[in-house]
Amino acid sequence: MAAPEIRIVGGGLAGCEAALQLARRGRSSTLYEMRPTVPTPAHRSGCLAELVCSNSLKSADPATASGLLKEELDRLGCELLPIARACAVPAGAALAVDRERFAAAVEARIAAEPLITVRREEVGRLEAAPGRWWILASGPLTSPALQDQIGALTGQGGLHFFDAIAPTVTRDSLDLGRLYRASRYAKGEADYLNAALDEGEYRAFREALVAAERIPVKDFDRADLFEGCQPIEEIAESGPQSLCFGPLRPVGLNLPDGRRAHAVVQLRQENAAGTLWGLVGFQTRLRWGDQERVFRMIPGLERAEFVRLGQMHRNFYVDSPRVLRPDFALRAEPAVRLAGQITGVEGYVESIAGGLVTAWHLDAALAGRRLPPWPYTTIIGALHHGFLFDDTAPRLAPMNANFGLLPELDQPVKGKRERKLAQRERALADLEFFLRLVAEDAGAVSAAAETEYPGEE
Ligand SMILES: Cc1cc2nc3c(=O)[nH]c(=O)nc-3n(C[C@H](O)[C@H](O)[C@H](O)COP(=O)(O)OP(=O)(O)OC[C@H]3O[C@@H](n4cnc5c(N)ncnc54)[C@H](O)[C@@H]3O)c2cc1C
């Protein structure tokens, strides 16, 4: 029998992870990436696995959902996370990377893999052929032609939400005498640069933020904003002190003399050299001139040089509960599978996880078997198999990793952190069981025989 022809569309986080997972299983694939020939509204380079906004892959703390997802991915043999760690920059309890180094390292890893062929071209049509399989990992900024193709195949136009990018400044342009180093609650090695605002400075900053001009965005509706990516001006507008409970929260970031500031702006290192710093939580859609003017009101940023300014984007995704089978195949065309943010998950690590999951399902299908059910007690199972296929809501709203996705513990545990650690322990034990079932092929086959995917003949 001829080897299957696997075409992966999108050399982002999900697409690269999927290609590497398939290669690890001896399966060859062609990875199509349209950049640099065809740009997206947010990517800035032609590199594979470019992180479009923050350089943070979020917390690695074991008692966070993001930390648990990372541990699960490590146990599943994720390819991109170890690369991220090798490109890490100091960021307290978070895993943040030097964006360019990370992209270059992923490119190098893919280039060194003989089973992966990279083609720099846009895929606008999904031509069917015997033995051909597609993984669409084209992300939130899927090109319009491909969006139309997906719409035609699913009979639905697709869904969207909005989120925004935060600005980046150069270290040389900062007044380091006014900024102080600290990590919240002294976690890590005082990795962040912090700008303290007293009450008067805060009030003036907030007023300027709310009054500044915003860029009108086509089809923008506030209801379509992703919760975790509220533009800073929208947060400021929601109440006089709302920023102090959000991105400018001073708690755990006392000044070097021990006093607590009224508000604190944090800057996170963006590259290994420490020459670029991002304003944490400053996603915005203010006009560019207004961004520079207002953000220079932050003490220490008076002469800040902005190498990147904030922008807002429309993110495309599909209504997974209604258009996908639980193995991420389109109900209408099972040779086409989806992975990453396009399925309705949100976040870098979640998208990496999506690439891994879809590749595992496809590999199993090509071997004539089905994976055992992913445990809902794990973040990966709860997000990619519970949440994404829950059809009780009329419309899927994108989600990132969080403990709210996990079922309650059988025995109550006192203390928030202790409870999360107990959920983590349960998740990892169940994941080990799942991995044992996967390893025992026979177990996987019998589990497969018990389930029928909706929409399947
Ligand atoms: C503006 C913005 C800011 C974001 N900020 C953050 C953040 O700070 N933190 C966070 O955790 N997540 C963030 N996200 C969310 C998201 O998780 C990331 O976008 C993540 O990169 C998605 O991974 P992916 O692999 O699904 O898609 P991507 O990483 O976007 O990869 C998709 C790739 O497909 C390519 N492509 C698209 N269409 C075609 C086509 N027709 N043919 C060939 N190639 C194609 C694109 O060029 C791209 O390289 C942000 C998203 C956006 C849009």
The ligand as an SDF file (V2000), in Angstrom:
LIG
                    3D

 53 58  0  0  0  0  0  0  0  0999 V2000
   -2.8060   39.0300   17.3410 C   0  0  0  0  0  0  0  0  0  0  0  0
   -2.6910   37.8250   18.1890 C   0  0  0  0  0  0  0  0  0  0  0  0
   -2.0330   37.8750   19.4120 C   0  0  0  0  0  0  0  0  0  0  0  0
   -1.9030   36.7280   20.2020 C   0  0  0  0  0  0  0  0  0  0  0  0
   -1.2390   36.7920   21.3800 N   0  0  0  0  0  0  0  0  0  0  0  0
   -1.0660   35.6880   22.1270 C   0  0  0  0  0  0  0  0  0  0  0  0
   -0.2990   35.7420   23.3220 C   0  0  0  0  0  0  0  0  0  0  0  0
    0.2290   36.7680   23.6750 O   0  0  0  0  0  0  0  0  0  0  0  0
   -0.1700   34.6180   24.0570 N   0  0  0  0  0  0  0  0  0  0  0  0
   -0.7440   33.4490   23.6670 C   0  0  0  0  0  0  0  0  0  0  0  0
   -0.5830   32.4400   24.3710 O   0  0  0  0  0  0  0  0  0  0  0  0
   -1.4680   33.3610   22.5250 N   0  0  0  0  0  0  0  0  0  0  0  0
   -1.6480   34.4580   21.7580 C   0  0  0  0  0  0  0  0  0  0  0  0
   -2.3730   34.4060   20.6040 N   0  0  0  0  0  0  0  0  0  0  0  0
   -3.1540   33.2240   20.3490 C   0  0  0  0  0  0  0  0  0  0  0  0
   -2.6380   31.9970   19.6470 C   0  0  0  0  0  0  0  0  0  0  0  0
   -2.5970   30.9220   20.4820 O   0  0  0  0  0  0  0  0  0  0  0  0
   -1.4760   32.0810   18.7640 C   0  0  0  0  0  0  0  0  0  0  0  0
   -1.8610   32.8600   17.6840 O   0  0  0  0  0  0  0  0  0  0  0  0
   -0.9200   30.7210   18.2830 C   0  0  0  0  0  0  0  0  0  0  0  0
    0.2020   31.0420   17.5540 O   0  0  0  0  0  0  0  0  0  0  0  0
   -1.8610   29.8650   17.4620 C   0  0  0  0  0  0  0  0  0  0  0  0
   -1.1580   28.7370   17.0000 O   0  0  0  0  0  0  0  0  0  0  0  0
   -1.5440   28.0350   15.6260 P   0  0  0  0  0  0  0  0  0  0  0  0
   -0.4470   27.0940   15.3110 O   0  0  0  0  0  0  0  0  0  0  0  0
   -2.9090   27.5190   15.7230 O   0  0  0  0  0  0  0  0  0  0  0  0
   -1.5440   29.2280   14.5730 O   0  0  0  0  0  0  0  0  0  0  0  0
   -0.3090   30.1380   14.1010 P   0  0  0  0  0  0  0  0  0  0  0  0
    0.8070   30.0780   15.0630 O   0  0  0  0  0  0  0  0  0  0  0  0
   -0.9090   31.4520   13.7560 O   0  0  0  0  0  0  0  0  0  0  0  0
    0.1830   29.4090   12.7780 O   0  0  0  0  0  0  0  0  0  0  0  0
   -0.6180   29.3450   11.6350 C   0  0  0  0  0  0  0  0  0  0  0  0
    0.2770   29.4890   10.4350 C   0  0  0  0  0  0  0  0  0  0  0  0
   -0.4760   29.2090    9.2650 O   0  0  0  0  0  0  0  0  0  0  0  0
   -0.0760   30.0850    8.2240 C   0  0  0  0  0  0  0  0  0  0  0  0
   -1.1850   30.1280    7.2500 N   0  0  0  0  0  0  0  0  0  0  0  0
   -2.4070   30.6910    7.3970 C   0  0  0  0  0  0  0  0  0  0  0  0
   -3.1670   30.4410    6.3050 N   0  0  0  0  0  0  0  0  0  0  0  0
   -2.3950   29.7070    5.4580 C   0  0  0  0  0  0  0  0  0  0  0  0
   -2.6270   29.1460    4.1690 C   0  0  0  0  0  0  0  0  0  0  0  0
   -3.7880   29.2790    3.5330 N   0  0  0  0  0  0  0  0  0  0  0  0
   -1.6160   28.4700    3.5670 N   0  0  0  0  0  0  0  0  0  0  0  0
   -0.4040   28.3110    4.1970 C   0  0  0  0  0  0  0  0  0  0  0  0
   -0.1410   28.8410    5.4040 N   0  0  0  0  0  0  0  0  0  0  0  0
   -1.1410   29.5050    6.0440 C   0  0  0  0  0  0  0  0  0  0  0  0
    0.2270   31.3800    8.9540 C   0  0  0  0  0  0  0  0  0  0  0  0
    1.1170   32.1780    8.2170 O   0  0  0  0  0  0  0  0  0  0  0  0
    0.8450   30.8770   10.2610 C   0  0  0  0  0  0  0  0  0  0  0  0
    2.2200   30.7940   10.1940 O   0  0  0  0  0  0  0  0  0  0  0  0
   -2.4940   35.5180   19.7730 C   0  0  0  0  0  0  0  0  0  0  0  0
   -3.1460   35.4730   18.5380 C   0  0  0  0  0  0  0  0  0  0  0  0
   -3.2240   36.6040   17.7480 C   0  0  0  0  0  0  0  0  0  0  0  0
   -3.8780   36.5160   16.4040 C   0  0  0  0  0  0  0  0  0  0  0  0
  1  2  1  0
  2  3  1  0
  2 52  2  0
  3  4  2  0
  4  5  1  0
  4 50  1  0
  5  6  2  0
  6  7  1  0
  6 13  1  0
  7  8  2  0
  7  9  1  0
  9 10  1  0
 10 11  2  0
 10 12  1  0
 12 13  2  0
 13 14  1  0
 14 15  1  0
 14 50  1  0
 15 16  1  0
 16 17  1  0
 16 18  1  0
 18 19  1  0
 18 20  1  0
 20 21  1  0
 20 22  1  0
 22 23  1  0
 23 24  1  0
 24 25  2  0
 24 26  1  0
 24 27  1  0
 27 28  1  0
 28 29  2  0
 28 30  1  0
 28 31  1  0
 31 32  1  0
 32 33  1  0
 33 34  1  0
 33 48  1  0
 34 35  1  0
 35 36  1  0
 35 46  1  0
 36 37  1  0
 36 45  1  0
 37 38  2  0
 38 39  1  0
 39 40  1  0
 39 45  2  0
 40 41  1  0
 40 42  2  0
 42 43  1  0
 43 44  2  0
 44 45  1  0
 46 47  1  0
 46 48  1  0
 48 49  1  0
 50 51  2  0
 51 52  1  0
 52 53  1  0
M  END
$$$$
